[in-house]
Amino acid sequence: MAIPLRQKASDEPDRYGSTPAALRRDVRWDSGAISAAEARAAVGGFLDHVRVTGRTTVPDRVVQDAQLVVSELITNAVRHAPGPCGLCLEAEPRSGLVRISVWDTSPRPPRPRPPDGRRVGGHGLEIVEALSHSLTVTDRESGKEITALLLLPAPSREQ
């Protein structure tokens, strides 16, 4: 089992300007020291923490979608980029978003392929795009960061 080099969970504002009501977890792994299963477990644990804090409702469907998104993004980072990679998870109840960011050391952006139901494999980015409210790629000093936003359900108001 890989041990993250750095892991932090906080309620503090972050580099995206999130409010203190946001919850955040950062994890960084050495080259080849992460599996998709560990990344899925990190997402599940984080969203369980969001649930138990009572900040917002996180339906099982959102947890499953987030786990699939992070699995695809981490798999691509491990497969296509040498060196370390990282994961930043944020839940922003006020804006109704879950932010999943994966960074790696490859400067090359992912290349979407045209959909082809006969192709075996190579559908990860299609899956991530289908499950995400938005998907962005940002250049970093030593690679890139891919961020997927997932929507949380609007809080119900009791009358």
Chimera marker file (.cmm) of the C-alpha trace (Angstrom):
<marker_set name="trace">
<marker id="1" x="0.000" y="0.000" z="0.000" r="1" g="1" b="0" radius="0.5"/>
<marker id="2" x="1.319" y="3.437" z="-0.879" r="1" g="1" b="0" radius="0.5"/>
<marker id="3" x="1.624" y="6.047" z="1.808" r="1" g="1" b="0" radius="0.5"/>
<marker id="4" x="0.835" y="9.589" z="0.708" r="1" g="1" b="0" radius="0.5"/>
<marker id="5" x="3.703" y="12.032" z="1.130" r="1" g="1" b="0" radius="0.5"/>
<marker id="6" x="1.345" y="14.794" z="2.162" r="1" g="1" b="0" radius="0.5"/>
<marker id="7" x="-2.274" y="14.707" z="3.145" r="1" g="1" b="0" radius="0.5"/>
<marker id="8" x="-4.248" y="17.568" z="4.581" r="1" g="1" b="0" radius="0.5"/>
<marker id="9" x="-7.898" y="18.003" z="5.367" r="1" g="1" b="0" radius="0.5"/>
<marker id="10" x="-9.005" y="21.478" z="6.291" r="1" g="1" b="0" radius="0.5"/>
<marker id="11" x="-11.828" y="23.945" z="6.408" r="1" g="1" b="0" radius="0.5"/>
<marker id="12" x="-9.561" y="26.863" z="5.424" r="1" g="1" b="0" radius="0.5"/>
<marker id="13" x="-9.807" y="29.012" z="2.289" r="1" g="1" b="0" radius="0.5"/>
<marker id="14" x="-7.717" y="27.705" z="-0.578" r="1" g="1" b="0" radius="0.5"/>
<marker id="15" x="-6.028" y="28.767" z="-3.806" r="1" g="1" b="0" radius="0.5"/>
<marker id="16" x="-9.358" y="28.736" z="-5.660" r="1" g="1" b="0" radius="0.5"/>
<marker id="17" x="-10.839" y="31.306" z="-3.288" r="1" g="1" b="0" radius="0.5"/>
<marker id="18" x="-13.183" y="28.796" z="-1.696" r="1" g="1" b="0" radius="0.5"/>
<marker id="19" x="-14.987" y="29.967" z="1.389" r="1" g="1" b="0" radius="0.5"/>
<marker id="20" x="-14.146" y="28.642" z="4.847" r="1" g="1" b="0" radius="0.5"/>
<marker id="21" x="-17.298" y="26.533" z="4.562" r="1" g="1" b="0" radius="0.5"/>
<marker id="22" x="-15.518" y="24.424" z="1.949" r="1" g="1" b="0" radius="0.5"/>
<marker id="23" x="-13.796" y="21.194" z="2.930" r="1" g="1" b="0" radius="0.5"/>
<marker id="24" x="-10.555" y="20.212" z="1.243" r="1" g="1" b="0" radius="0.5"/>
<marker id="25" x="-8.119" y="17.311" z="1.142" r="1" g="1" b="0" radius="0.5"/>
<marker id="26" x="-4.777" y="17.204" z="-0.677" r="1" g="1" b="0" radius="0.5"/>
<marker id="27" x="-2.823" y="14.018" z="-1.338" r="1" g="1" b="0" radius="0.5"/>
<marker id="28" x="0.523" y="13.665" z="-3.137" r="1" g="1" b="0" radius="0.5"/>
<marker id="29" x="2.117" y="10.395" z="-4.242" r="1" g="1" b="0" radius="0.5"/>
<marker id="30" x="5.570" y="9.470" z="-5.472" r="1" g="1" b="0" radius="0.5"/>
<marker id="31" x="5.958" y="8.132" z="-8.984" r="1" g="1" b="0" radius="0.5"/>
<marker id="32" x="4.066" y="4.865" z="-9.369" r="1" g="1" b="0" radius="0.5"/>
<marker id="33" x="3.014" y="4.811" z="-5.701" r="1" g="1" b="0" radius="0.5"/>
<marker id="34" x="-0.720" y="5.177" z="-6.303" r="1" g="1" b="0" radius="0.5"/>
<marker id="35" x="-3.428" y="2.903" z="-7.585" r="1" g="1" b="0" radius="0.5"/>
<marker id="36" x="-6.867" y="3.845" z="-8.827" r="1" g="1" b="0" radius="0.5"/>
<marker id="37" x="-8.339" y="1.852" z="-5.930" r="1" g="1" b="0" radius="0.5"/>
<marker id="38" x="-6.478" y="4.019" z="-3.395" r="1" g="1" b="0" radius="0.5"/>
<marker id="39" x="-7.674" y="7.181" z="-5.138" r="1" g="1" b="0" radius="0.5"/>
<marker id="40" x="-11.279" y="5.909" z="-5.092" r="1" g="1" b="0" radius="0.5"/>
<marker id="41" x="-10.933" y="5.143" z="-1.382" r="1" g="1" b="0" radius="0.5"/>
<marker id="42" x="-9.597" y="8.668" z="-0.764" r="1" g="1" b="0" radius="0.5"/>
<marker id="43" x="-12.632" y="10.166" z="-2.520" r="1" g="1" b="0" radius="0.5"/>
<marker id="44" x="-15.050" y="7.910" z="-0.650" r="1" g="1" b="0" radius="0.5"/>
<marker id="45" x="-13.470" y="8.774" z="2.699" r="1" g="1" b="0" radius="0.5"/>
<marker id="46" x="-13.468" y="12.485" z="1.926" r="1" g="1" b="0" radius="0.5"/>
<marker id="47" x="-17.119" y="12.562" z="0.870" r="1" g="1" b="0" radius="0.5"/>
<marker id="48" x="-18.070" y="10.483" z="3.928" r="1" g="1" b="0" radius="0.5"/>
<marker id="49" x="-16.343" y="13.170" z="6.026" r="1" g="1" b="0" radius="0.5"/>
<marker id="50" x="-18.389" y="15.828" z="4.226" r="1" g="1" b="0" radius="0.5"/>
<marker id="51" x="-21.544" y="13.864" z="5.060" r="1" g="1" b="0" radius="0.5"/>
<marker id="52" x="-20.770" y="13.422" z="8.756" r="1" g="1" b="0" radius="0.5"/>
<marker id="53" x="-19.899" y="17.079" z="9.248" r="1" g="1" b="0" radius="0.5"/>
<marker id="54" x="-23.468" y="17.816" z="8.220" r="1" g="1" b="0" radius="0.5"/>
<marker id="55" x="-22.353" y="20.450" z="5.736" r="1" g="1" b="0" radius="0.5"/>
<marker id="56" x="-24.421" y="19.032" z="2.908" r="1" g="1" b="0" radius="0.5"/>
<marker id="57" x="-26.101" y="15.921" z="1.607" r="1" g="1" b="0" radius="0.5"/>
<marker id="58" x="-23.889" y="13.804" z="-0.621" r="1" g="1" b="0" radius="0.5"/>
<marker id="59" x="-25.986" y="11.162" z="-2.387" r="1" g="1" b="0" radius="0.5"/>
<marker id="60" x="-24.439" y="7.766" z="-3.093" r="1" g="1" b="0" radius="0.5"/>
<marker id="61" x="-24.687" y="8.552" z="-6.805" r="1" g="1" b="0" radius="0.5"/>
<marker id="62" x="-22.397" y="11.595" z="-6.422" r="1" g="1" b="0" radius="0.5"/>
<marker id="63" x="-19.898" y="9.487" z="-4.442" r="1" g="1" b="0" radius="0.5"/>
<marker id="64" x="-19.918" y="6.807" z="-7.156" r="1" g="1" b="0" radius="0.5"/>
<marker id="65" x="-19.533" y="9.368" z="-9.945" r="1" g="1" b="0" radius="0.5"/>
<marker id="66" x="-16.676" y="11.080" z="-8.089" r="1" g="1" b="0" radius="0.5"/>
<marker id="67" x="-14.931" y="7.744" z="-7.557" r="1" g="1" b="0" radius="0.5"/>
<marker id="68" x="-15.215" y="6.886" z="-11.244" r="1" g="1" b="0" radius="0.5"/>
<marker id="69" x="-13.932" y="10.328" z="-12.276" r="1" g="1" b="0" radius="0.5"/>
<marker id="70" x="-10.914" y="10.145" z="-9.967" r="1" g="1" b="0" radius="0.5"/>
<marker id="71" x="-10.206" y="6.575" z="-11.059" r="1" g="1" b="0" radius="0.5"/>
<marker id="72" x="-10.029" y="7.622" z="-14.711" r="1" g="1" b="0" radius="0.5"/>
<marker id="73" x="-7.956" y="10.753" z="-14.023" r="1" g="1" b="0" radius="0.5"/>
<marker id="74" x="-5.444" y="8.990" z="-11.751" r="1" g="1" b="0" radius="0.5"/>
<marker id="75" x="-5.126" y="6.073" z="-14.178" r="1" g="1" b="0" radius="0.5"/>
<marker id="76" x="-4.261" y="8.517" z="-16.964" r="1" g="1" b="0" radius="0.5"/>
<marker id="77" x="-1.756" y="10.356" z="-14.750" r="1" g="1" b="0" radius="0.5"/>
<marker id="78" x="0.019" y="7.119" z="-13.842" r="1" g="1" b="0" radius="0.5"/>
<marker id="79" x="-0.078" y="5.794" z="-17.402" r="1" g="1" b="0" radius="0.5"/>
<marker id="80" x="1.022" y="8.936" z="-19.258" r="1" g="1" b="0" radius="0.5"/>
<marker id="81" x="3.188" y="10.975" z="-16.876" r="1" g="1" b="0" radius="0.5"/>
<marker id="82" x="6.480" y="10.151" z="-15.194" r="1" g="1" b="0" radius="0.5"/>
<marker id="83" x="7.036" y="11.365" z="-11.673" r="1" g="1" b="0" radius="0.5"/>
<marker id="84" x="4.749" y="12.200" z="-8.791" r="1" g="1" b="0" radius="0.5"/>
<marker id="85" x="1.075" y="13.040" z="-9.034" r="1" g="1" b="0" radius="0.5"/>
<marker id="86" x="-1.458" y="14.562" z="-6.720" r="1" g="1" b="0" radius="0.5"/>
<marker id="87" x="-5.116" y="14.808" z="-5.922" r="1" g="1" b="0" radius="0.5"/>
<marker id="88" x="-7.030" y="17.752" z="-4.487" r="1" g="1" b="0" radius="0.5"/>
<marker id="89" x="-10.612" y="17.192" z="-3.351" r="1" g="1" b="0" radius="0.5"/>
<marker id="90" x="-12.939" y="20.006" z="-2.365" r="1" g="1" b="0" radius="0.5"/>
<marker id="91" x="-16.583" y="20.112" z="-1.394" r="1" g="1" b="0" radius="0.5"/>
<marker id="92" x="-18.261" y="23.488" z="-1.493" r="1" g="1" b="0" radius="0.5"/>
<marker id="93" x="-21.752" y="23.166" z="-0.037" r="1" g="1" b="0" radius="0.5"/>
<marker id="94" x="-22.580" y="26.835" z="-0.641" r="1" g="1" b="0" radius="0.5"/>
<marker id="95" x="-21.930" y="26.561" z="-4.365" r="1" g="1" b="0" radius="0.5"/>
<marker id="96" x="-23.113" y="22.946" z="-4.599" r="1" g="1" b="0" radius="0.5"/>
<marker id="97" x="-19.858" y="21.650" z="-6.085" r="1" g="1" b="0" radius="0.5"/>
<marker id="98" x="-17.393" y="18.840" z="-5.609" r="1" g="1" b="0" radius="0.5"/>
<marker id="99" x="-14.049" y="19.714" z="-7.217" r="1" g="1" b="0" radius="0.5"/>
<marker id="100" x="-11.683" y="16.899" z="-8.181" r="1" g="1" b="0" radius="0.5"/>
<marker id="101" x="-8.254" y="18.017" z="-9.378" r="1" g="1" b="0" radius="0.5"/>
<marker id="102" x="-5.490" y="15.644" z="-10.438" r="1" g="1" b="0" radius="0.5"/>
<marker id="103" x="-2.056" y="16.971" z="-11.311" r="1" g="1" b="0" radius="0.5"/>
<marker id="104" x="0.851" y="15.184" z="-12.928" r="1" g="1" b="0" radius="0.5"/>
<marker id="105" x="4.247" y="15.951" z="-14.459" r="1" g="1" b="0" radius="0.5"/>
<marker id="106" x="3.310" y="15.630" z="-18.129" r="1" g="1" b="0" radius="0.5"/>
<marker id="107" x="2.838" y="18.970" z="-19.901" r="1" g="1" b="0" radius="0.5"/>
<marker id="108" x="0.739" y="17.342" z="-22.636" r="1" g="1" b="0" radius="0.5"/>
<marker id="109" x="-3.012" y="17.815" z="-22.325" r="1" g="1" b="0" radius="0.5"/>
<marker id="110" x="-5.264" y="14.793" z="-22.740" r="1" g="1" b="0" radius="0.5"/>
<marker id="111" x="-6.335" y="14.106" z="-26.309" r="1" g="1" b="0" radius="0.5"/>
<marker id="112" x="-10.035" y="13.345" z="-26.628" r="1" g="1" b="0" radius="0.5"/>
<marker id="113" x="-10.871" y="10.615" z="-29.101" r="1" g="1" b="0" radius="0.5"/>
<marker id="114" x="-14.044" y="10.545" z="-31.145" r="1" g="1" b="0" radius="0.5"/>
<marker id="115" x="-16.625" y="8.217" z="-29.592" r="1" g="1" b="0" radius="0.5"/>
<marker id="116" x="-16.415" y="4.700" z="-30.995" r="1" g="1" b="0" radius="0.5"/>
<marker id="117" x="-18.509" y="1.981" z="-29.376" r="1" g="1" b="0" radius="0.5"/>
<marker id="118" x="-16.387" y="-0.710" z="-31.046" r="1" g="1" b="0" radius="0.5"/>
<marker id="119" x="-13.116" y="0.516" z="-29.513" r="1" g="1" b="0" radius="0.5"/>
<marker id="120" x="-11.895" y="-1.407" z="-26.480" r="1" g="1" b="0" radius="0.5"/>
<marker id="121" x="-10.459" y="1.025" z="-23.948" r="1" g="1" b="0" radius="0.5"/>
<marker id="122" x="-9.631" y="4.671" z="-24.382" r="1" g="1" b="0" radius="0.5"/>
<marker id="123" x="-13.026" y="5.900" z="-23.130" r="1" g="1" b="0" radius="0.5"/>
<marker id="124" x="-11.856" y="7.448" z="-19.844" r="1" g="1" b="0" radius="0.5"/>
<marker id="125" x="-12.040" y="11.071" z="-20.913" r="1" g="1" b="0" radius="0.5"/>
<marker id="126" x="-15.490" y="10.501" z="-22.443" r="1" g="1" b="0" radius="0.5"/>
<marker id="127" x="-16.656" y="9.074" z="-19.124" r="1" g="1" b="0" radius="0.5"/>
<marker id="128" x="-15.194" y="11.968" z="-17.133" r="1" g="1" b="0" radius="0.5"/>
<marker id="129" x="-16.790" y="14.529" z="-19.457" r="1" g="1" b="0" radius="0.5"/>
<marker id="130" x="-20.174" y="12.781" z="-19.237" r="1" g="1" b="0" radius="0.5"/>
<marker id="131" x="-20.159" y="12.735" z="-15.428" r="1" g="1" b="0" radius="0.5"/>
<marker id="132" x="-18.760" y="16.235" z="-14.894" r="1" g="1" b="0" radius="0.5"/>
<marker id="133" x="-20.495" y="19.596" z="-14.886" r="1" g="1" b="0" radius="0.5"/>
<marker id="134" x="-17.249" y="20.993" z="-16.318" r="1" g="1" b="0" radius="0.5"/>
<marker id="135" x="-13.753" y="19.761" z="-17.090" r="1" g="1" b="0" radius="0.5"/>
<marker id="136" x="-10.690" y="21.999" z="-17.394" r="1" g="1" b="0" radius="0.5"/>
<marker id="137" x="-6.989" y="21.505" z="-18.023" r="1" g="1" b="0" radius="0.5"/>
<marker id="138" x="-4.549" y="24.017" z="-16.543" r="1" g="1" b="0" radius="0.5"/>
<marker id="139" x="-0.821" y="24.274" z="-17.211" r="1" g="1" b="0" radius="0.5"/>
<marker id="140" x="1.389" y="23.982" z="-14.137" r="1" g="1" b="0" radius="0.5"/>
<marker id="141" x="5.031" y="24.846" z="-13.693" r="1" g="1" b="0" radius="0.5"/>
<marker id="142" x="5.929" y="21.164" z="-13.913" r="1" g="1" b="0" radius="0.5"/>
<marker id="143" x="3.047" y="19.555" z="-15.783" r="1" g="1" b="0" radius="0.5"/>
<marker id="144" x="-0.703" y="20.004" z="-15.831" r="1" g="1" b="0" radius="0.5"/>
<marker id="145" x="-3.772" y="19.856" z="-13.629" r="1" g="1" b="0" radius="0.5"/>
<marker id="146" x="-7.116" y="18.448" z="-14.732" r="1" g="1" b="0" radius="0.5"/>
<marker id="147" x="-10.145" y="19.596" z="-12.756" r="1" g="1" b="0" radius="0.5"/>
<marker id="148" x="-13.604" y="18.073" z="-12.895" r="1" g="1" b="0" radius="0.5"/>
<marker id="149" x="-16.561" y="19.728" z="-11.180" r="1" g="1" b="0" radius="0.5"/>
<marker id="150" x="-19.490" y="17.594" z="-10.043" r="1" g="1" b="0" radius="0.5"/>
<marker id="151" x="-22.776" y="19.044" z="-8.854" r="1" g="1" b="0" radius="0.5"/>
<marker id="152" x="-24.226" y="18.374" z="-5.433" r="1" g="1" b="0" radius="0.5"/>
<marker id="153" x="-28.008" y="18.422" z="-5.136" r="1" g="1" b="0" radius="0.5"/>
<marker id="154" x="-29.534" y="21.669" z="-3.952" r="1" g="1" b="0" radius="0.5"/>
<marker id="155" x="-30.287" y="21.586" z="-0.235" r="1" g="1" b="0" radius="0.5"/>
<marker id="156" x="-33.929" y="20.969" z="0.497" r="1" g="1" b="0" radius="0.5"/>
<marker id="157" x="-35.683" y="23.668" z="2.461" r="1" g="1" b="0" radius="0.5"/>
<marker id="158" x="-38.150" y="22.540" z="5.057" r="1" g="1" b="0" radius="0.5"/>
<marker id="159" x="-41.299" y="24.624" z="5.077" r="1" g="1" b="0" radius="0.5"/>
<link id1="1" id2="2" r="1" g="1" b="0" radius="0.2"/>
<link id1="2" id2="3" r="1" g="1" b="0" radius="0.2"/>
<link id1="3" id2="4" r="1" g="1" b="0" radius="0.2"/>
<link id1="4" id2="5" r="1" g="1" b="0" radius="0.2"/>
<link id1="5" id2="6" r="1" g="1" b="0" radius="0.2"/>
<link id1="6" id2="7" r="1" g="1" b="0" radius="0.2"/>
<link id1="7" id2="8" r="1" g="1" b="0" radius="0.2"/>
<link id1="8" id2="9" r="1" g="1" b="0" radius="0.2"/>
<link id1="9" id2="10" r="1" g="1" b="0" radius="0.2"/>
<link id1="10" id2="11" r="1" g="1" b="0" radius="0.2"/>
<link id1="11" id2="12" r="1" g="1" b="0" radius="0.2"/>
<link id1="12" id2="13" r="1" g="1" b="0" radius="0.2"/>
<link id1="13" id2="14" r="1" g="1" b="0" radius="0.2"/>
<link id1="14" id2="15" r="1" g="1" b="0" radius="0.2"/>
<link id1="15" id2="16" r="1" g="1" b="0" radius="0.2"/>
<link id1="16" id2="17" r="1" g="1" b="0" radius="0.2"/>
<link id1="17" id2="18" r="1" g="1" b="0" radius="0.2"/>
<link id1="18" id2="19" r="1" g="1" b="0" radius="0.2"/>
<link id1="19" id2="20" r="1" g="1" b="0" radius="0.2"/>
<link id1="20" id2="21" r="1" g="1" b="0" radius="0.2"/>
<link id1="21" id2="22" r="1" g="1" b="0" radius="0.2"/>
<link id1="22" id2="23" r="1" g="1" b="0" radius="0.2"/>
<link id1="23" id2="24" r="1" g="1" b="0" radius="0.2"/>
<link id1="24" id2="25" r="1" g="1" b="0" radius="0.2"/>
<link id1="25" id2="26" r="1" g="1" b="0" radius="0.2"/>
<link id1="26" id2="27" r="1" g="1" b="0" radius="0.2"/>
<link id1="27" id2="28" r="1" g="1" b="0" radius="0.2"/>
<link id1="28" id2="29" r="1" g="1" b="0" radius="0.2"/>
<link id1="29" id2="30" r="1" g="1" b="0" radius="0.2"/>
<link id1="30" id2="31" r="1" g="1" b="0" radius="0.2"/>
<link id1="31" id2="32" r="1" g="1" b="0" radius="0.2"/>
<link id1="32" id2="33" r="1" g="1" b="0" radius="0.2"/>
<link id1="33" id2="34" r="1" g="1" b="0" radius="0.2"/>
<link id1="34" id2="35" r="1" g="1" b="0" radius="0.2"/>
<link id1="35" id2="36" r="1" g="1" b="0" radius="0.2"/>
<link id1="36" id2="37" r="1" g="1" b="0" radius="0.2"/>
<link id1="37" id2="38" r="1" g="1" b="0" radius="0.2"/>
<link id1="38" id2="39" r="1" g="1" b="0" radius="0.2"/>
<link id1="39" id2="40" r="1" g="1" b="0" radius="0.2"/>
<link id1="40" id2="41" r="1" g="1" b="0" radius="0.2"/>
<link id1="41" id2="42" r="1" g="1" b="0" radius="0.2"/>
<link id1="42" id2="43" r="1" g="1" b="0" radius="0.2"/>
<link id1="43" id2="44" r="1" g="1" b="0" radius="0.2"/>
<link id1="44" id2="45" r="1" g="1" b="0" radius="0.2"/>
<link id1="45" id2="46" r="1" g="1" b="0" radius="0.2"/>
<link id1="46" id2="47" r="1" g="1" b="0" radius="0.2"/>
<link id1="47" id2="48" r="1" g="1" b="0" radius="0.2"/>
<link id1="48" id2="49" r="1" g="1" b="0" radius="0.2"/>
<link id1="49" id2="50" r="1" g="1" b="0" radius="0.2"/>
<link id1="50" id2="51" r="1" g="1" b="0" radius="0.2"/>
<link id1="51" id2="52" r="1" g="1" b="0" radius="0.2"/>
<link id1="52" id2="53" r="1" g="1" b="0" radius="0.2"/>
<link id1="53" id2="54" r="1" g="1" b="0" radius="0.2"/>
<link id1="54" id2="55" r="1" g="1" b="0" radius="0.2"/>
<link id1="55" id2="56" r="1" g="1" b="0" radius="0.2"/>
<link id1="56" id2="57" r="1" g="1" b="0" radius="0.2"/>
<link id1="57" id2="58" r="1" g="1" b="0" radius="0.2"/>
<link id1="58" id2="59" r="1" g="1" b="0" radius="0.2"/>
<link id1="59" id2="60" r="1" g="1" b="0" radius="0.2"/>
<link id1="60" id2="61" r="1" g="1" b="0" radius="0.2"/>
<link id1="61" id2="62" r="1" g="1" b="0" radius="0.2"/>
<link id1="62" id2="63" r="1" g="1" b="0" radius="0.2"/>
<link id1="63" id2="64" r="1" g="1" b="0" radius="0.2"/>
<link id1="64" id2="65" r="1" g="1" b="0" radius="0.2"/>
<link id1="65" id2="66" r="1" g="1" b="0" radius="0.2"/>
<link id1="66" id2="67" r="1" g="1" b="0" radius="0.2"/>
<link id1="67" id2="68" r="1" g="1" b="0" radius="0.2"/>
<link id1="68" id2="69" r="1" g="1" b="0" radius="0.2"/>
<link id1="69" id2="70" r="1" g="1" b="0" radius="0.2"/>
<link id1="70" id2="71" r="1" g="1" b="0" radius="0.2"/>
<link id1="71" id2="72" r="1" g="1" b="0" radius="0.2"/>
<link id1="72" id2="73" r="1" g="1" b="0" radius="0.2"/>
<link id1="73" id2="74" r="1" g="1" b="0" radius="0.2"/>
<link id1="74" id2="75" r="1" g="1" b="0" radius="0.2"/>
<link id1="75" id2="76" r="1" g="1" b="0" radius="0.2"/>
<link id1="76" id2="77" r="1" g="1" b="0" radius="0.2"/>
<link id1="77" id2="78" r="1" g="1" b="0" radius="0.2"/>
<link id1="78" id2="79" r="1" g="1" b="0" radius="0.2"/>
<link id1="79" id2="80" r="1" g="1" b="0" radius="0.2"/>
<link id1="80" id2="81" r="1" g="1" b="0" radius="0.2"/>
<link id1="81" id2="82" r="1" g="1" b="0" radius="0.2"/>
<link id1="82" id2="83" r="1" g="1" b="0" radius="0.2"/>
<link id1="83" id2="84" r="1" g="1" b="0" radius="0.2"/>
<link id1="84" id2="85" r="1" g="1" b="0" radius="0.2"/>
<link id1="85" id2="86" r="1" g="1" b="0" radius="0.2"/>
<link id1="86" id2="87" r="1" g="1" b="0" radius="0.2"/>
<link id1="87" id2="88" r="1" g="1" b="0" radius="0.2"/>
<link id1="88" id2="89" r="1" g="1" b="0" radius="0.2"/>
<link id1="89" id2="90" r="1" g="1" b="0" radius="0.2"/>
<link id1="90" id2="91" r="1" g="1" b="0" radius="0.2"/>
<link id1="91" id2="92" r="1" g="1" b="0" radius="0.2"/>
<link id1="92" id2="93" r="1" g="1" b="0" radius="0.2"/>
<link id1="93" id2="94" r="1" g="1" b="0" radius="0.2"/>
<link id1="94" id2="95" r="1" g="1" b="0" radius="0.2"/>
<link id1="95" id2="96" r="1" g="1" b="0" radius="0.2"/>
<link id1="96" id2="97" r="1" g="1" b="0" radius="0.2"/>
<link id1="97" id2="98" r="1" g="1" b="0" radius="0.2"/>
<link id1="98" id2="99" r="1" g="1" b="0" radius="0.2"/>
<link id1="99" id2="100" r="1" g="1" b="0" radius="0.2"/>
<link id1="100" id2="101" r="1" g="1" b="0" radius="0.2"/>
<link id1="101" id2="102" r="1" g="1" b="0" radius="0.2"/>
<link id1="102" id2="103" r="1" g="1" b="0" radius="0.2"/>
<link id1="103" id2="104" r="1" g="1" b="0" radius="0.2"/>
<link id1="104" id2="105" r="1" g="1" b="0" radius="0.2"/>
<link id1="105" id2="106" r="1" g="1" b="0" radius="0.2"/>
<link id1="106" id2="107" r="1" g="1" b="0" radius="0.2"/>
<link id1="107" id2="108" r="1" g="1" b="0" radius="0.2"/>
<link id1="108" id2="109" r="1" g="1" b="0" radius="0.2"/>
<link id1="109" id2="110" r="1" g="1" b="0" radius="0.2"/>
<link id1="110" id2="111" r="1" g="1" b="0" radius="0.2"/>
<link id1="111" id2="112" r="1" g="1" b="0" radius="0.2"/>
<link id1="112" id2="113" r="1" g="1" b="0" radius="0.2"/>
<link id1="113" id2="114" r="1" g="1" b="0" radius="0.2"/>
<link id1="114" id2="115" r="1" g="1" b="0" radius="0.2"/>
<link id1="115" id2="116" r="1" g="1" b="0" radius="0.2"/>
<link id1="116" id2="117" r="1" g="1" b="0" radius="0.2"/>
<link id1="117" id2="118" r="1" g="1" b="0" radius="0.2"/>
<link id1="118" id2="119" r="1" g="1" b="0" radius="0.2"/>
<link id1="119" id2="120" r="1" g="1" b="0" radius="0.2"/>
<link id1="120" id2="121" r="1" g="1" b="0" radius="0.2"/>
<link id1="121" id2="122" r="1" g="1" b="0" radius="0.2"/>
<link id1="122" id2="123" r="1" g="1" b="0" radius="0.2"/>
<link id1="123" id2="124" r="1" g="1" b="0" radius="0.2"/>
<link id1="124" id2="125" r="1" g="1" b="0" radius="0.2"/>
<link id1="125" id2="126" r="1" g="1" b="0" radius="0.2"/>
<link id1="126" id2="127" r="1" g="1" b="0" radius="0.2"/>
<link id1="127" id2="128" r="1" g="1" b="0" radius="0.2"/>
<link id1="128" id2="129" r="1" g="1" b="0" radius="0.2"/>
<link id1="129" id2="130" r="1" g="1" b="0" radius="0.2"/>
<link id1="130" id2="131" r="1" g="1" b="0" radius="0.2"/>
<link id1="131" id2="132" r="1" g="1" b="0" radius="0.2"/>
<link id1="132" id2="133" r="1" g="1" b="0" radius="0.2"/>
<link id1="133" id2="134" r="1" g="1" b="0" radius="0.2"/>
<link id1="134" id2="135" r="1" g="1" b="0" radius="0.2"/>
<link id1="135" id2="136" r="1" g="1" b="0" radius="0.2"/>
<link id1="136" id2="137" r="1" g="1" b="0" radius="0.2"/>
<link id1="137" id2="138" r="1" g="1" b="0" radius="0.2"/>
<link id1="138" id2="139" r="1" g="1" b="0" radius="0.2"/>
<link id1="139" id2="140" r="1" g="1" b="0" radius="0.2"/>
<link id1="140" id2="141" r="1" g="1" b="0" radius="0.2"/>
<link id1="141" id2="142" r="1" g="1" b="0" radius="0.2"/>
<link id1="142" id2="143" r="1" g="1" b="0" radius="0.2"/>
<link id1="143" id2="144" r="1" g="1" b="0" radius="0.2"/>
<link id1="144" id2="145" r="1" g="1" b="0" radius="0.2"/>
<link id1="145" id2="146" r="1" g="1" b="0" radius="0.2"/>
<link id1="146" id2="147" r="1" g="1" b="0" radius="0.2"/>
<link id1="147" id2="148" r="1" g="1" b="0" radius="0.2"/>
<link id1="148" id2="149" r="1" g="1" b="0" radius="0.2"/>
<link id1="149" id2="150" r="1" g="1" b="0" radius="0.2"/>
<link id1="150" id2="151" r="1" g="1" b="0" radius="0.2"/>
<link id1="151" id2="152" r="1" g="1" b="0" radius="0.2"/>
<link id1="152" id2="153" r="1" g="1" b="0" radius="0.2"/>
<link id1="153" id2="154" r="1" g="1" b="0" radius="0.2"/>
<link id1="154" id2="155" r="1" g="1" b="0" radius="0.2"/>
<link id1="155" id2="156" r="1" g="1" b="0" radius="0.2"/>
<link id1="156" id2="157" r="1" g="1" b="0" radius="0.2"/>
<link id1="157" id2="158" r="1" g="1" b="0" radius="0.2"/>
<link id1="158" id2="159" r="1" g="1" b="0" radius="0.2"/>
</marker_set>
